[in-house]
Amino acid sequence: MTAILDARGLKCPLPVLRARKAMKEVAVGGLLKVLATDPGAPKDFVHFCETTGHELVESSESEGVYSLIIRKSA
């Protein structure tokens, strides 16, 4: 099951901070889908994954909403 974090309307750094907190509830190997409208979110989540070891599985944008799927590492 994929957990979903709706961070639409939040500005940097709130989407990443909320995702960091939400990842604590995700099992190792599990997925967190983040929905964000901040244009910096894709870049922020690349950096987040590089620093935490989590894997950015997918990053897409549709009608101004960024969808980022992150797999939790050990």
Secondary structure in CASP SS format (residue, H / E / C, confidence):
PFRMAT SS
TARGET T0000
AUTHOR 0000-0000-0000
METHOD secondary structure of the structure
MODEL  1
M C 1.00
T E 1.00
A E 1.00
I E 1.00
L E 1.00
D E 1.00
A E 1.00
R C 1.00
G C 1.00
L C 1.00
K C 1.00
C C 1.00
P C 1.00
L H 1.00
P H 1.00
V H 1.00
L H 1.00
R H 1.00
A H 1.00
R H 1.00
K H 1.00
A H 1.00
M H 1.00
K C 1.00
E C 1.00
V C 1.00
A C 1.00
V C 1.00
G C 1.00
G C 1.00
L E 1.00
L E 1.00
K E 1.00
V E 1.00
L E 1.00
A E 1.00
T C 1.00
D C 1.00
P C 1.00
G C 1.00
A H 1.00
P H 1.00
K H 1.00
D H 1.00
F H 1.00
V H 1.00
H H 1.00
F H 1.00
C H 1.00
E H 1.00
T H 1.00
T H 1.00
G C 1.00
H C 1.00
E E 1.00
L E 1.00
V E 1.00
E E 1.00
S E 1.00
S E 1.00
E E 1.00
S E 1.00
E C 1.00
G C 1.00
V E 1.00
Y E 1.00
S E 1.00
L E 1.00
I E 1.00
I E 1.00
R E 1.00
K C 1.00
S C 1.00
A C 1.00
END
